[in-house]
Amino acid sequence: MAMDKCESMREVREYARLKGLFPGRVRDTLTGIQFTKGHNDRIVVISWEEFEQYLNERKLAVYTCDGWLKIMKA
């Protein structure tokens, strides 16, 4: 399985939209981020701008593989 790095936030947003996902931050953390459908009490939905800021600060990127979105070191 090859992982493909998303080249832009526009691409990330489109993949997420198609899957019904939103950017999220793990509650009670400052840097724990992941995608969410918005129904988890442990995850706070955040703006795409805040999500991108976290990615940049932590040198992370979003990858796709077989329809999955994964956040990993860039």
N, C-alpha and C positions, 0 to 999 in steps of 0.2 A: 504494500500500500504506500503510494507516494503522497506526501503532504505538499500542498501548494500554498505558498505564502500569498495572502491577499495583498494586492499592490496599492490599494487605497481604502480610505474609510468609506468611500462611496460603495465600493465592492462589498465591504464588511456589512454595511447597513442593508444592502440589497439581499445578501444571503440571510441575514437575521430576519428581515421582513418576511421573506418567503417561508421561514420556519416559525414565525410568530414569536420571535425572541427579542428581548430588550437588553440593553447593557445594564449590569448590576454591580453593586458593591456588597461584599459580605458585611452584614450588620456588625457593629462594634469593632470594625477594623478600618484602617485608613487606606490600605492598599490591596486588599483581597478583592479581585474583580472576576466576574464571570458573566455568562449569558443566562438569562432567566425568562420564563414565560410570565413572570409577575405574580405567581401564586405561592411563593415561598416566603414565610415569615422571617427567615434568616437572611434574605437578600433584599436590598433596597434598590429599586430602579433609579438609575442616574441618567443624566443627559449624555448624548453622544459626545459632546465637547469634553465633559468630565472624563468619560471613558477613554477618549483619545489622549487626554492629558496623562492619565495613569499609564497607558501603554508607553507613551514617549518617556516619561520619567523613569520607568522601570525597564526600559529597553526591551519591551515585549512586542510581539506581532501576532496577528490572527492568521491561522492556517486552516485550510479545508482539506478534508479527506473523506471520500465516500459519503458526502452529504453532511458531515460533522464539522462544527467549528471548534477550533482548539486554540487557546491562548498559550503561547510559548515564548521563550527567549528568542529575540530576533537574530 
